């Protein structure tokens, strides 16, 4: 990374820069009142390989009908598929949601376990979803690394990793804990609208002075 790299200044500037853009889906859903760990976990499952613009309305439509493990368990698979059918791999997601819901009811008396290892033991729940749901719903310091967090932090030169799970582990070592939840909230809109995968807007980027522009060949 550049000698003058200052993660505190970077976070502050990005906080201001992303204000005009839509929030990442799970954070938006939380602000709309879908705050339980179970709701956040289901929304994250729905979001896998699915754009936020699709995830948010699908999740909200589901939660307007059923918001608890008991209600989801009673819901016919066909109805659940109809509600989330526009997400990617919807049929598999229905199976995963129904299975983890049954486990929550049977093994945890209907209370979603606020524990990373227990959440990732559910089929269809990876480290990204477990950490994101825990961070948003419970405030546990958790780093959720998606394609945007992985790409942007590597582009800065803040770290050098090949896979998101590697990025998560390195960030746990170097990122101040106060930003563990914030990093996903900020870098999703930042990565979608400013530090994009193709033709990032480097000429107007608020953190260009801190960025190594690793892998950037062309930019706006």
C-alpha positions in Angstrom: 0.0 0.0 0.0 1.0 3.6 -0.4 3.1 5.0 2.5 0.4 7.6 3.2 -2.4 5.1 3.3 -4.8 6.1 6.1 -7.8 3.7 6.6 -9.5 6.2 8.8 -9.4 8.9 6.2 -10.4 6.4 3.5 -13.5 5.3 5.4 -14.5 8.9 6.2 -14.2 10.0 2.6 -16.1 6.9 1.2 -18.9 7.5 3.8 -19.5 10.9 2.2 -19.1 9.7 -1.4 -21.7 6.9 -1.2 -24.4 9.0 0.4 -26.2 9.6 -3.0 -26.3 5.8 -3.8 -28.7 3.1 -2.7 -27.6 1.2 0.4 -26.5 -2.4 0.2 -29.6 -4.7 0.4 -29.3 -6.1 3.9 -28.6 -2.7 5.4 -31.5 -1.3 3.6 -33.8 -4.1 4.8 -32.6 -3.5 8.4 -33.5 0.2 8.2 -37.0 -0.9 6.9 -37.5 -2.9 10.1 -36.3 -6.4 9.2 -33.8 -6.5 12.0 -33.9 -10.1 13.3 -31.0 -12.4 12.8 -33.3 -14.9 11.0 -34.6 -12.3 8.6 -31.1 -11.1 7.8 -29.9 -14.6 7.3 -32.7 -15.4 4.9 -32.2 -12.2 3.0 -28.5 -13.0 2.6 -29.3 -16.4 1.2 -31.7 -14.8 -1.3 -29.0 -12.3 -2.2 -26.5 -15.0 -3.3 -25.6 -14.4 -7.0 -28.5 -11.9 -7.1 -28.4 -8.1 -7.5 -29.5 -5.9 -4.6 -32.2 -4.4 -6.9 -33.8 -7.9 -6.9 -32.9 -9.0 -3.4 -34.5 -6.1 -1.5 -38.1 -6.4 -3.0 -38.1 -10.2 -3.0 -37.0 -10.3 0.7 -39.5 -7.6 1.7 -42.3 -9.4 -0.2 -41.4 -12.6 1.7 -41.2 -10.9 5.1 -44.6 -9.2 4.6 -46.1 -12.7 4.6 -43.7 -14.6 7.0 -40.9 -13.3 9.2 -40.3 -16.1 11.7 -39.1 -19.7 11.5 -42.5 -21.0 12.5 -44.2 -19.0 9.7 -41.6 -20.0 7.1 -41.8 -23.7 8.2 -45.6 -23.6 7.6 -45.3 -22.0 4.2 -45.6 -24.5 1.2 -42.4 -24.8 -0.8 -44.3 -23.7 -3.9 -45.3 -20.5 -2.3 -41.8 -19.8 -1.1 -40.4 -20.5 -4.6 -43.0 -18.1 -6.1 -41.9 -15.3 -3.7 -38.2 -15.7 -4.3 -38.3 -17.2 -7.7 -36.6 -14.2 -9.4 -33.4 -14.8 -7.4 -30.6 -16.9 -8.9 -30.8 -20.7 -8.0 -34.1 -20.1 -6.4 -35.1 -23.8 -6.1 -31.9 -24.6 -4.2 -32.4 -21.6 -2.0 -35.9 -22.8 -1.1 -34.4 -26.2 0.0 -31.7 -24.5 2.0 -34.1 -22.1 3.7 -36.6 -24.9 4.6 -33.8 -27.1 5.9 -32.1 -24.5 8.1 -35.5 -23.4 9.4 -36.4 -26.9 10.4 -33.0 -27.2 12.2 -33.6 -23.9 14.0 -36.9 -25.1 15.2 -35.7 -28.5 16.2 -32.2 -27.9 17.5 -32.5 -24.3 18.8 -36.1 -24.0 19.9 -36.9 -21.5 17.1 -34.1 -19.1 18.1 -31.5 -18.5 15.4 -28.0 -19.1 16.9 -25.9 -16.0 17.0 -22.7 -17.9 16.5 -20.5 -18.1 13.3 -19.7 -21.8 13.5 -23.4 -22.8 14.1 -24.6 -20.6 11.3 -22.0 -21.8 8.8 -23.0 -25.4 9.7 -26.4 -24.7 8.0 -26.4 -25.8 4.3 -26.2 -22.8 2.1 -24.8 -20.4 4.7 -21.2 -19.5 4.0 -18.8 -17.1 5.9 -20.1 -14.1 4.0 -23.7 -14.6 4.9 -22.9 -15.6 8.5 -20.8 -12.6 9.2 -23.1 -10.1 7.4 -26.2 -11.3 9.2 -24.4 -11.4 12.6 -22.9 -7.9 12.1 -26.1 -6.2 11.0 -28.6 -8.0 13.3 -26.5 -8.4 16.5 -23.7 -5.9 16.2 -21.1 -8.6 16.5 -17.9 -7.4 15.0 -17.9 -9.4 11.8 -16.2 -8.9 8.4 -18.3 -9.9 5.4 -16.3 -10.0 2.2 -18.2 -10.0 -1.1 -16.8 -9.3 -4.6 -16.8 -5.5 -4.0 -14.9 -5.7 -0.7 -12.4 -8.2 -2.2 -11.8 -6.2 -5.3 -11.6 -2.7 -3.8 -9.3 -3.6 -0.9 -6.9 -5.4 -3.3 -7.0 -2.5 -5.7 -6.0 -0.2 -3.0 -3.0 -2.4 -2.2 -4.3 -2.6 1.3 -3.8 -6.4 1.0 -3.0 -8.9 -1.8 -5.2 -11.9 -1.9 -6.8 -14.2 -4.5 -10.0 -15.3 -2.9 -12.7 -13.5 -0.7 -12.1 -15.9 2.2 -8.4 -15.0 2.2 -9.4 -11.4 2.2 -11.6 -11.9 5.2 -8.8 -13.5 7.2 -6.3 -10.8 6.3 -8.8 -8.0 7.1 -9.4 -9.5 10.5 -5.7 -9.0 11.1 -5.2 -5.5 9.7 -8.6 -3.7 9.7 -9.5 -1.8 12.9 -12.4 -3.6 14.5 -14.5 -0.5 14.5 -14.8 -0.9 10.7 -15.5 -4.6 10.5 -19.2 -4.1 9.9 -18.8 -0.8 8.1 -16.5 -2.1 5.4 -19.2 -4.0 3.7 -21.8 -1.3 4.1 -19.5 1.2 2.4 -17.7 -0.8 -0.2 -20.7 -2.4 -1.8 -22.1 1.0 -3.1 -18.6 2.3 -3.5 -17.7 -0.8 -5.6 -20.9 -0.6 -7.6 -20.9 3.1 -8.5 -17.3 4.4 -8.1 -14.6 1.8 -7.9 -16.3 -0.4 -10.5 -14.9 -3.7 -11.9 -14.6 -2.2 -15.4 -13.5 1.4 -16.0 -13.4 2.6 -12.4 -14.0 6.3 -11.9 -10.4 7.0 -10.7 -10.3 10.6 -12.0 -13.0 11.6 -9.5 -12.4 9.0 -6.8 -12.2 10.6 -3.3 -9.5 8.1 -2.2 -7.3 8.1 -5.3 -4.3 9.5 -3.3 -4.3 6.4 -1.1 -4.9 3.9 -3.9 -2.2 1.8 -5.7 -4.7 1.1 -8.5 -3.6 -2.5 -8.6 -4.7 -4.2 -11.8 -6.3 -1.0 -13.2 -5.4 -0.6 -16.9 -8.2 1.7 -18.0 -10.3 4.1 -16.0 -12.6 7.1 -16.3 
